[in-house]
């Protein structure tokens, strides 16, 4: 009996909880928070596949660009988009588009 209940618990985790967690994580990364919850909850692994195929939203792309920035032409350290002075070498930079 204990072996059967452990097996059932593993099936529930694999079929319900794990795809929900993955879809919420993907949805958050791509800027689709509510869609991640709904697709993971109602479609399971199919929802994960749908979220994996979707392109990131405009807000998510903008947030990713802010995090990545661009390399300073003088010291090659990362500089945030829109910055006019490098925070590392204190030289003027022109933001690349």
C-alpha positions in Angstrom: 0.0 0.0 0.0 2.8 2.5 0.8 4.5 1.8 -2.5 1.2 2.5 -4.4 0.6 5.8 -2.6 4.2 6.9 -3.3 3.6 6.0 -7.0 0.4 8.0 -7.1 2.0 11.0 -5.4 4.8 10.9 -8.0 2.3 10.8 -10.8 0.4 13.8 -9.4 3.7 15.7 -9.1 4.8 14.9 -12.6 1.4 15.5 -14.3 0.1 18.5 -12.3 2.6 20.3 -10.0 5.7 20.2 -12.2 4.1 21.6 -15.4 2.4 24.3 -13.4 5.7 25.4 -11.8 7.5 25.3 -15.2 4.8 27.3 -16.9 4.6 29.9 -14.2 8.4 30.3 -14.4 8.4 30.5 -18.2 5.4 32.9 -18.1 7.2 35.2 -15.7 10.4 35.2 -17.8 8.5 36.0 -21.0 6.1 38.6 -19.4 3.0 36.4 -19.4 2.3 35.9 -15.7 -1.4 35.2 -15.8 -1.1 33.1 -19.0 1.6 31.0 -17.3 -0.7 30.2 -14.4 -3.6 29.4 -16.6 -1.8 27.4 -19.2 0.0 25.4 -16.6 -3.1 24.8 -14.6 -5.5 23.8 -17.4 -3.2 22.4 -20.1 -0.2 21.0 -18.1 2.7 20.0 -20.3 0.9 21.3 -23.4 0.8 24.7 -21.8 4.5 24.5 -21.1 5.1 23.8 -24.8 2.9 26.8 -25.8 4.8 29.1 -23.5 8.1 27.9 -24.8 7.1 28.7 -28.3 5.7 32.2 -27.5 8.0 35.2 -28.0 8.7 37.4 -25.0 6.4 40.4 -24.5 7.7 43.9 -25.3 8.0 44.6 -21.5 10.0 41.4 -21.0 12.3 42.3 -23.9 12.9 45.8 -22.5 13.6 44.4 -19.0 16.1 42.0 -20.5 17.9 44.7 -22.5 18.1 46.8 -19.4 19.7 43.9 -17.5 22.1 43.1 -20.3 23.0 46.7 -21.3 25.8 47.2 -23.8 29.6 47.1 -23.5 31.5 50.4 -22.9 33.6 51.2 -26.0 36.5 52.1 -23.7 36.6 49.5 -20.9 34.2 46.9 -22.2 32.3 46.8 -18.9 28.4 46.6 -19.2 26.6 49.9 -19.3 22.8 50.2 -18.9 20.8 51.3 -21.9 20.4 55.0 -22.1 23.4 55.8 -20.0 25.7 58.6 -21.1 28.6 58.0 -18.8 30.2 54.6 -18.0 29.9 53.8 -14.3 33.2 52.0 -14.4 35.6 54.2 -16.3 33.6 57.5 -16.0 34.0 58.2 -19.7 31.3 59.5 -22.0 29.6 56.7 -24.0 27.1 56.8 -26.8 24.3 54.3 -26.3 24.1 51.9 -29.2 20.6 51.3 -30.6 
